[in-house]
Amino acid sequence: MVSVSSNQQFHRLLSLTKLLTSHVNNGFHDQALSLFRQLHSTLSLDPYVFPLALKSCTASNSPILGSSIHTHIIKSSLLHNPFVSSALINMYGKCVSISSAHHLFDEIPLKNVVVWNSMISLYAQSGDIPRALNLFETMNIAPNESSFNSIISNLDNESSVQFYRRMQSIKLKPNLITLLALLRSAMSTASLQMIQEIHSFSIRNRISSNPQLDSGLVEAYGRCGSIINSRIVFEHMTERDVVAWSSLISAYALDGDSETALKTFSEMETAKVKPDDITFLGVLKACSHAGKADEARLYFGRMKNDYGLEPNSDHYSCLVDAISRAGRIREAYEVVLNMPVKATAKAWGAILGACRTYGEEVEIAEIAGKALMEIEPDNAANFVLLGRIYASAGRYEEADRIRREMMEKGVKAAPGGSWIM
């Protein structure tokens, strides 16, 4: 017969474990570790508590406490528990070193797939793909989806697809994590066929209602120029958050349809979805692609005045680009002079390009060219563009000087490039 005291202790442990789980899941790691200390000093703990405490140790970078928990785990003979040992491996790998994690991994006598995956994931996330692959190849048990996902997520674009095909060959079905990793690769290579394959699979396997995947598909289709598919995915979304709206706006901006991009932004505001800095970046790109200088200034101002968002260098670069494309070179230059962040190559490049297009403001072109040569000393296009501006203005000595400087620095123009106007 179970004593009343034992029953009370069990219910107290259960209640506090639920609270500990809540703290960890909500990112309250200091409170979680304080509660763990209380649990450890007053109650006999079960294996479920230790992975939670180790997760908080990892998140708060507390290796000393993690090592103390490791000692208690050994004394309690819990190292054989795969969830305890994998959490311990993860803590050492992220708070101490991957080599210490691998040393612990080698000491675990019976490793199930969870333990293998923890070690493989540490190598993959640190960028040491060769060791991750080597460990994967030495697995003495069958890999699962997570075994593949950690590697697929960290391989380069072509290799990730090849590894995915290998996953398919052993009849493992990709899950949401797999699809998100593959979608990133497909976007980087603008592979419409791969994006369609991911989309089709998600529909057949009822993963298509995930907001993160749907927003990614909206953006991916947009990058491939398939704006119709972007809109179709968006229209079928049941929940359209700021990421979904921003993805659609960016898709239209990339497609050169500034009118629809700005209309979509208006629809977003009507839907009471608050835009963020990524949303405004898409809006400003739409303005810059169309040379809508006044609209760019309007939305740039609204970003801070209406929504309290601070523009960064990318927002300023888009503003400068929009004003430059409208031929208002001196105005664009004034923006660069007064911006609180350092001007990027894109901002200076927009000004230099406008000087060449409109054949004006050679002095500003000279300033922009010099700035670009400091930021991108090996970019031949900047030298060539400034040389052509000089030549176009009849300043042939300066054009020759730029060409000599380019040769002295060993900067080579792209094949087919010419200094001729």
Contacts in CASP RR format, 6 or more apart in sequence:
PFRMAT RR
TARGET T0000
AUTHOR 0000-0000-0000
METHOD contacts of the structure
MODEL  1
MVSVSSNQQFHRLLSLTKLLTSHVNNGFHDQALSLFRQLHSTLSLDPYVF
PLALKSCTASNSPILGSSIHTHIIKSSLLHNPFVSSALINMYGKCVSISS
AHHLFDEIPLKNVVVWNSMISLYAQSGDIPRALNLFETMNIAPNESSFNS
IISNLDNESSVQFYRRMQSIKLKPNLITLLALLRSAMSTASLQMIQEIHS
FSIRNRISSNPQLDSGLVEAYGRCGSIINSRIVFEHMTERDVVAWSSLIS
AYALDGDSETALKTFSEMETAKVKPDDITFLGVLKACSHAGKADEARLYF
GRMKNDYGLEPNSDHYSCLVDAISRAGRIREAYEVVLNMPVKATAKAWGA
ILGACRTYGEEVEIAEIAGKALMEIEPDNAANFVLLGRIYASAGRYEEAD
RIRREMMEKGVKAAPGGSWIM
9 43 0 8 1.000
9 44 0 8 1.000
12 43 0 8 1.000
13 39 0 8 1.000
13 43 0 8 1.000
13 44 0 8 1.000
13 45 0 8 1.000
13 46 0 8 1.000
16 35 0 8 1.000
16 38 0 8 1.000
16 39 0 8 1.000
16 43 0 8 1.000
17 39 0 8 1.000
17 46 0 8 1.000
17 48 0 8 1.000
17 49 0 8 1.000
17 52 0 8 1.000
19 35 0 8 1.000
20 32 0 8 1.000
20 35 0 8 1.000
20 36 0 8 1.000
20 39 0 8 1.000
20 49 0 8 1.000
20 52 0 8 1.000
20 53 0 8 1.000
21 52 0 8 1.000
22 28 0 8 1.000
23 29 0 8 1.000
23 31 0 8 1.000
23 32 0 8 1.000
23 35 0 8 1.000
23 56 0 8 1.000
24 32 0 8 1.000
24 52 0 8 1.000
24 55 0 8 1.000
24 56 0 8 1.000
27 56 0 8 1.000
27 59 0 8 1.000
29 56 0 8 1.000
29 59 0 8 1.000
29 60 0 8 1.000
30 60 0 8 1.000
32 52 0 8 1.000
32 53 0 8 1.000
32 56 0 8 1.000
33 53 0 8 1.000
33 56 0 8 1.000
33 57 0 8 1.000
33 60 0 8 1.000
33 62 0 8 1.000
33 65 0 8 1.000
36 49 0 8 1.000
36 52 0 8 1.000
36 53 0 8 1.000
36 56 0 8 1.000
39 45 0 8 1.000
39 49 0 8 1.000
40 72 0 8 1.000
45 76 0 8 1.000
47 78 0 8 1.000
47 81 0 8 1.000
47 83 0 8 1.000
47 84 0 8 1.000
48 83 0 8 1.000
50 69 0 8 1.000
50 72 0 8 1.000
50 73 0 8 1.000
50 78 0 8 1.000
50 84 0 8 1.000
50 87 0 8 1.000
51 83 0 8 1.000
51 84 0 8 1.000
51 86 0 8 1.000
51 87 0 8 1.000
53 66 0 8 1.000
53 69 0 8 1.000
54 66 0 8 1.000
54 69 0 8 1.000
54 84 0 8 1.000
54 87 0 8 1.000
54 88 0 8 1.000
54 90 0 8 1.000
54 91 0 8 1.000
55 87 0 8 1.000
55 90 0 8 1.000
56 62 0 8 1.000
57 63 0 8 1.000
57 65 0 8 1.000
57 66 0 8 1.000
57 69 0 8 1.000
57 91 0 8 1.000
57 95 0 8 1.000
58 87 0 8 1.000
58 90 0 8 1.000
58 91 0 8 1.000
58 94 0 8 1.000
58 95 0 8 1.000
61 94 0 8 1.000
61 95 0 8 1.000
62 95 0 8 1.000
63 91 0 8 1.000
63 92 0 8 1.000
63 95 0 8 1.000
63 96 0 8 1.000
66 88 0 8 1.000
66 91 0 8 1.000
66 95 0 8 1.000
69 88 0 8 1.000
70 88 0 8 1.000
73 79 0 8 1.000
73 84 0 8 1.000
73 88 0 8 1.000
78 84 0 8 1.000
79 85 0 8 1.000
79 88 0 8 1.000
79 107 0 8 1.000
79 108 0 8 1.000
80 108 0 8 1.000
80 109 0 8 1.000
80 110 0 8 1.000
82 111 0 8 1.000
82 112 0 8 1.000
82 114 0 8 1.000
82 115 0 8 1.000
83 114 0 8 1.000
85 104 0 8 1.000
85 108 0 8 1.000
85 115 0 8 1.000
86 114 0 8 1.000
86 115 0 8 1.000
86 117 0 8 1.000
86 118 0 8 1.000
87 118 0 8 1.000
88 104 0 8 1.000
89 101 0 8 1.000
89 104 0 8 1.000
89 105 0 8 1.000
89 115 0 8 1.000
89 118 0 8 1.000
89 119 0 8 1.000
89 122 0 8 1.000
90 101 0 8 1.000
90 118 0 8 1.000
90 121 0 8 1.000
90 122 0 8 1.000
92 100 0 8 1.000
92 101 0 8 1.000
92 104 0 8 1.000
93 100 0 8 1.000
93 101 0 8 1.000
93 122 0 8 1.000
94 122 0 8 1.000
98 122 0 8 1.000
98 123 0 8 1.000
98 126 0 8 1.000
98 128 0 8 1.000
101 119 0 8 1.000
101 122 0 8 1.000
102 119 0 8 1.000
105 111 0 8 1.000
105 115 0 8 1.000
105 118 0 8 1.000
105 119 0 8 1.000
108 115 0 8 1.000
111 140 0 8 1.000
111 141 0 8 1.000
112 141 0 8 1.000
113 139 0 8 1.000
113 141 0 8 1.000
113 142 0 8 1.000
113 143 0 8 1.000
113 144 0 8 1.000
113 146 0 8 1.000
113 147 0 8 1.000
116 135 0 8 1.000
116 139 0 8 1.000
116 141 0 8 1.000
116 143 0 8 1.000
116 147 0 8 1.000
117 144 0 8 1.000
117 146 0 8 1.000
117 147 0 8 1.000
117 150 0 8 1.000
119 135 0 8 1.000
120 132 0 8 1.000
120 135 0 8 1.000
120 136 0 8 1.000
120 147 0 8 1.000
120 150 0 8 1.000
120 151 0 8 1.000
121 132 0 8 1.000
121 146 0 8 1.000
121 150 0 8 1.000
123 129 0 8 1.000
123 131 0 8 1.000
123 132 0 8 1.000
123 135 0 8 1.000
124 132 0 8 1.000
124 150 0 8 1.000
124 151 0 8 1.000
124 153 0 8 1.000
124 154 0 8 1.000
125 150 0 8 1.000
125 154 0 8 1.000
127 154 0 8 1.000
129 151 0 8 1.000
129 154 0 8 1.000
129 155 0 8 1.000
132 150 0 8 1.000
132 151 0 8 1.000
132 154 0 8 1.000
133 151 0 8 1.000
136 143 0 8 1.000
136 147 0 8 1.000
136 151 0 8 1.000
139 147 0 8 1.000
143 170 0 8 1.000
143 172 0 8 1.000
144 172 0 8 1.000
145 167 0 8 1.000
145 172 0 8 1.000
145 173 0 8 1.000
145 174 0 8 1.000
145 175 0 8 1.000
145 177 0 8 1.000
145 178 0 8 1.000
146 177 0 8 1.000
148 163 0 8 1.000
148 164 0 8 1.000
148 166 0 8 1.000
148 167 0 8 1.000
148 172 0 8 1.000
148 178 0 8 1.000
149 175 0 8 1.000
149 177 0 8 1.000
149 178 0 8 1.000
149 181 0 8 1.000
151 163 0 8 1.000
152 160 0 8 1.000
152 163 0 8 1.000
152 164 0 8 1.000
152 167 0 8 1.000
152 178 0 8 1.000
152 181 0 8 1.000
152 182 0 8 1.000
153 160 0 8 1.000
153 177 0 8 1.000
153 181 0 8 1.000
155 163 0 8 1.000
156 185 0 8 1.000
157 185 0 8 1.000
157 186 0 8 1.000
157 188 0 8 1.000
157 189 0 8 1.000
158 185 0 8 1.000
158 189 0 8 1.000
160 181 0 8 1.000
160 182 0 8 1.000
160 185 0 8 1.000
161 182 0 8 1.000
161 185 0 8 1.000
161 194 0 8 1.000
164 174 0 8 1.000
164 178 0 8 1.000
164 182 0 8 1.000
167 174 0 8 1.000
167 178 0 8 1.000
168 174 0 8 1.000
173 205 0 8 1.000
174 182 0 8 1.000
174 201 0 8 1.000
175 207 0 8 1.000
176 207 0 8 1.000
176 210 0 8 1.000
176 212 0 8 1.000
176 213 0 8 1.000
179 198 0 8 1.000
179 201 0 8 1.000
179 202 0 8 1.000
179 207 0 8 1.000
179 213 0 8 1.000
180 212 0 8 1.000
180 213 0 8 1.000
180 216 0 8 1.000
182 194 0 8 1.000
182 198 0 8 1.000
183 195 0 8 1.000
183 198 0 8 1.000
183 213 0 8 1.000
183 216 0 8 1.000
183 217 0 8 1.000
183 220 0 8 1.000
185 191 0 8 1.000
185 194 0 8 1.000
186 194 0 8 1.000
186 195 0 8 1.000
186 198 0 8 1.000
186 220 0 8 1.000
187 195 0 8 1.000
187 216 0 8 1.000
187 219 0 8 1.000
187 220 0 8 1.000
187 223 0 8 1.000
190 223 0 8 1.000
190 224 0 8 1.000
191 224 0 8 1.000
192 221 0 8 1.000
192 224 0 8 1.000
192 226 0 8 1.000
195 217 0 8 1.000
195 220 0 8 1.000
195 221 0 8 1.000
195 224 0 8 1.000
195 226 0 8 1.000
198 217 0 8 1.000
199 208 0 8 1.000
199 217 0 8 1.000
199 229 0 8 1.000
199 233 0 8 1.000
201 207 0 8 1.000
202 208 0 8 1.000
202 210 0 8 1.000
202 213 0 8 1.000
202 217 0 8 1.000
207 213 0 8 1.000
208 214 0 8 1.000
208 236 0 8 1.000
209 238 0 8 1.000
211 237 0 8 1.000
211 239 0 8 1.000
211 241 0 8 1.000
211 243 0 8 1.000
211 244 0 8 1.000
212 243 0 8 1.000
214 233 0 8 1.000
214 234 0 8 1.000
214 236 0 8 1.000
214 237 0 8 1.000
214 244 0 8 1.000
215 237 0 8 1.000
215 241 0 8 1.000
215 243 0 8 1.000
215 244 0 8 1.000
215 246 0 8 1.000
215 247 0 8 1.000
216 247 0 8 1.000
217 229 0 8 1.000
217 230 0 8 1.000
217 233 0 8 1.000
218 230 0 8 1.000
218 233 0 8 1.000
218 234 0 8 1.000
218 244 0 8 1.000
218 247 0 8 1.000
218 248 0 8 1.000
218 251 0 8 1.000
219 230 0 8 1.000
219 247 0 8 1.000
219 250 0 8 1.000
219 251 0 8 1.000
221 227 0 8 1.000
221 229 0 8 1.000
221 230 0 8 1.000
221 233 0 8 1.000
221 251 0 8 1.000
222 229 0 8 1.000
222 230 0 8 1.000
222 250 0 8 1.000
222 251 0 8 1.000
222 254 0 8 1.000
222 255 0 8 1.000
223 251 0 8 1.000
223 254 0 8 1.000
225 251 0 8 1.000
225 254 0 8 1.000
225 255 0 8 1.000
227 251 0 8 1.000
227 252 0 8 1.000
227 255 0 8 1.000
227 257 0 8 1.000
230 247 0 8 1.000
230 248 0 8 1.000
230 251 0 8 1.000
231 248 0 8 1.000
234 240 0 8 1.000
234 244 0 8 1.000
234 247 0 8 1.000
234 248 0 8 1.000
237 244 0 8 1.000
240 271 0 8 1.000
240 273 0 8 1.000
241 273 0 8 1.000
242 273 0 8 1.000
242 274 0 8 1.000
242 275 0 8 1.000
242 276 0 8 1.000
242 278 0 8 1.000
242 279 0 8 1.000
243 278 0 8 1.000
245 264 0 8 1.000
245 265 0 8 1.000
245 268 0 8 1.000
245 271 0 8 1.000
245 273 0 8 1.000
245 275 0 8 1.000
245 279 0 8 1.000
246 275 0 8 1.000
246 276 0 8 1.000
246 278 0 8 1.000
246 279 0 8 1.000
246 282 0 8 1.000
248 264 0 8 1.000
249 261 0 8 1.000
249 264 0 8 1.000
249 265 0 8 1.000
249 268 0 8 1.000
249 279 0 8 1.000
249 282 0 8 1.000
249 283 0 8 1.000
249 286 0 8 1.000
250 261 0 8 1.000
250 278 0 8 1.000
250 281 0 8 1.000
250 282 0 8 1.000
250 285 0 8 1.000
252 258 0 8 1.000
252 260 0 8 1.000
252 261 0 8 1.000
252 264 0 8 1.000
252 286 0 8 1.000
253 261 0 8 1.000
253 282 0 8 1.000
253 283 0 8 1.000
253 285 0 8 1.000
253 286 0 8 1.000
253 289 0 8 1.000
254 285 0 8 1.000
256 286 0 8 1.000
256 289 0 8 1.000
256 290 0 8 1.000
257 286 0 8 1.000
258 286 0 8 1.000
258 287 0 8 1.000
258 289 0 8 1.000
258 290 0 8 1.000
258 292 0 8 1.000
261 282 0 8 1.000
261 283 0 8 1.000
261 286 0 8 1.000
262 283 0 8 1.000
262 286 0 8 1.000
262 287 0 8 1.000
262 295 0 8 1.000
265 275 0 8 1.000
265 279 0 8 1.000
265 283 0 8 1.000
265 299 0 8 1.000
268 275 0 8 1.000
268 279 0 8 1.000
269 275 0 8 1.000
274 307 0 8 1.000
275 283 0 8 1.000
275 307 0 8 1.000
276 309 0 8 1.000
277 303 0 8 1.000
277 309 0 8 1.000
277 310 0 8 1.000
277 311 0 8 1.000
277 312 0 8 1.000
277 315 0 8 1.000
280 299 0 8 1.000
280 300 0 8 1.000
280 303 0 8 1.000
280 309 0 8 1.000
280 311 0 8 1.000
280 315 0 8 1.000
281 314 0 8 1.000
281 315 0 8 1.000
281 318 0 8 1.000
282 318 0 8 1.000
283 299 0 8 1.000
284 296 0 8 1.000
284 299 0 8 1.000
284 300 0 8 1.000
284 315 0 8 1.000
284 318 0 8 1.000
284 319 0 8 1.000
284 322 0 8 1.000
285 318 0 8 1.000
286 292 0 8 1.000
287 293 0 8 1.000
287 295 0 8 1.000
287 296 0 8 1.000
287 299 0 8 1.000
287 318 0 8 1.000
287 322 0 8 1.000
288 296 0 8 1.000
288 318 0 8 1.000
288 319 0 8 1.000
288 321 0 8 1.000
288 322 0 8 1.000
288 325 0 8 1.000
288 350 0 8 1.000
291 322 0 8 1.000
291 325 0 8 1.000
291 326 0 8 1.000
292 322 0 8 1.000
292 326 0 8 1.000
293 322 0 8 1.000
293 323 0 8 1.000
293 325 0 8 1.000
293 326 0 8 1.000
293 328 0 8 1.000
293 331 0 8 1.000
295 322 0 8 1.000
296 318 0 8 1.000
296 319 0 8 1.000
296 322 0 8 1.000
296 323 0 8 1.000
297 319 0 8 1.000
297 323 0 8 1.000
300 311 0 8 1.000
300 315 0 8 1.000
300 319 0 8 1.000
303 309 0 8 1.000
303 311 0 8 1.000
303 315 0 8 1.000
304 310 0 8 1.000
304 311 0 8 1.000
311 319 0 8 1.000
312 341 0 8 1.000
313 341 0 8 1.000
313 342 0 8 1.000
313 343 0 8 1.000
313 344 0 8 1.000
313 347 0 8 1.000
314 344 0 8 1.000
314 346 0 8 1.000
316 335 0 8 1.000
316 336 0 8 1.000
316 339 0 8 1.000
316 341 0 8 1.000
316 343 0 8 1.000
316 344 0 8 1.000
316 347 0 8 1.000
317 343 0 8 1.000
317 344 0 8 1.000
317 346 0 8 1.000
317 347 0 8 1.000
317 350 0 8 1.000
319 335 0 8 1.000
320 332 0 8 1.000
320 335 0 8 1.000
320 336 0 8 1.000
320 343 0 8 1.000
320 346 0 8 1.000
320 347 0 8 1.000
320 350 0 8 1.000
320 351 0 8 1.000
321 346 0 8 1.000
321 347 0 8 1.000
321 350 0 8 1.000
323 331 0 8 1.000
323 332 0 8 1.000
323 335 0 8 1.000
324 332 0 8 1.000
324 350 0 8 1.000
324 351 0 8 1.000
324 353 0 8 1.000
324 354 0 8 1.000
325 350 0 8 1.000
325 354 0 8 1.000
327 354 0 8 1.000
327 357 0 8 1.000
327 358 0 8 1.000
327 360 0 8 1.000
329 351 0 8 1.000
329 354 0 8 1.000
329 355 0 8 1.000
329 358 0 8 1.000
329 360 0 8 1.000
329 361 0 8 1.000
329 364 0 8 1.000
330 361 0 8 1.000
330 364 0 8 1.000
332 350 0 8 1.000
332 351 0 8 1.000
332 354 0 8 1.000
333 351 0 8 1.000
333 361 0 8 1.000
333 364 0 8 1.000
333 367 0 8 1.000
333 368 0 8 1.000
336 343 0 8 1.000
336 347 0 8 1.000
336 348 0 8 1.000
336 351 0 8 1.000
343 371 0 8 1.000
344 375 0 8 1.000
345 372 0 8 1.000
345 375 0 8 1.000
345 376 0 8 1.000
345 379 0 8 1.000
348 368 0 8 1.000
348 369 0 8 1.000
348 371 0 8 1.000
348 372 0 8 1.000
348 375 0 8 1.000
349 368 0 8 1.000
349 369 0 8 1.000
349 372 0 8 1.000
349 382 0 8 1.000
351 364 0 8 1.000
351 365 0 8 1.000
351 368 0 8 1.000
352 365 0 8 1.000
352 368 0 8 1.000
352 369 0 8 1.000
352 372 0 8 1.000
352 382 0 8 1.000
352 385 0 8 1.000
352 386 0 8 1.000
352 389 0 8 1.000
353 385 0 8 1.000
355 361 0 8 1.000
355 362 0 8 1.000
355 364 0 8 1.000
355 365 0 8 1.000
355 368 0 8 1.000
355 389 0 8 1.000
356 365 0 8 1.000
356 385 0 8 1.000
356 388 0 8 1.000
356 389 0 8 1.000
356 392 0 8 1.000
359 389 0 8 1.000
359 392 0 8 1.000
359 393 0 8 1.000
362 389 0 8 1.000
362 390 0 8 1.000
362 393 0 8 1.000
362 395 0 8 1.000
365 386 0 8 1.000
365 389 0 8 1.000
366 386 0 8 1.000
369 382 0 8 1.000
369 385 0 8 1.000
369 386 0 8 1.000
372 379 0 8 1.000
372 382 0 8 1.000
373 382 0 8 1.000
373 383 0 8 1.000
376 382 0 8 1.000
377 409 0 8 1.000
377 411 0 8 1.000
378 411 0 8 1.000
379 411 0 8 1.000
380 406 0 8 1.000
380 411 0 8 1.000
380 412 0 8 1.000
380 413 0 8 1.000
380 414 0 8 1.000
381 413 0 8 1.000
381 414 0 8 1.000
383 402 0 8 1.000
383 403 0 8 1.000
383 405 0 8 1.000
383 406 0 8 1.000
383 411 0 8 1.000
383 413 0 8 1.000
384 406 0 8 1.000
384 413 0 8 1.000
384 417 0 8 1.000
384 419 0 8 1.000
386 402 0 8 1.000
387 398 0 8 1.000
387 399 0 8 1.000
387 402 0 8 1.000
387 403 0 8 1.000
387 419 0 8 1.000
388 399 0 8 1.000
388 419 0 8 1.000
388 421 0 8 1.000
390 396 0 8 1.000
390 398 0 8 1.000
390 399 0 8 1.000
390 402 0 8 1.000
391 399 0 8 1.000
391 419 0 8 1.000
391 421 0 8 1.000
392 421 0 8 1.000
399 419 0 8 1.000
403 419 0 8 1.000
406 413 0 8 1.000
END
